[in-house]
């Protein structure tokens, strides 16, 4: 029986670069970092000779974590998943003042596909803003502001 959410995992090319991005651009905090190889990780990942390095990041201990995984063996493929491809995934964050967040993180190198889009309620008031971006490895991120 499911108990709760634990983490979302992204495969990355370089763990140091990606962890720095999530820390410096998005303000996440670095948690545990563990390099793994051997029987356990081979069985979990179903790759003979699996060897990975992984790190967990979170937002001030809110519970849900982001796991970044760098594969040493087997090496990762080229990536390049589009938002509408089967198997594609994204990680969504709530933000305050999405327009300001968009401007500040764009200046830090976050690549957005478009500026924030506004959704309106039946009275013509903005009820939500949202936008998509990609991390340095092409993993999709969504940022949402609820009014």
Buried (B, 14 or more C-beta within 10 A) or exposed (E): EEEEEEEBBBBBBBBEBBBEBBBEBBEBEBBEEEEBBEEEBBEEBEBEEBBBBBBBBBBEEEEEBBBBBBBBEEEEEEEEEEEEEEEEEBBEEEBEEBBEBBEEBBEEEBEBEEEBEBEEEEEEEEEBBBBBBBBBBBBBBEBBBEE
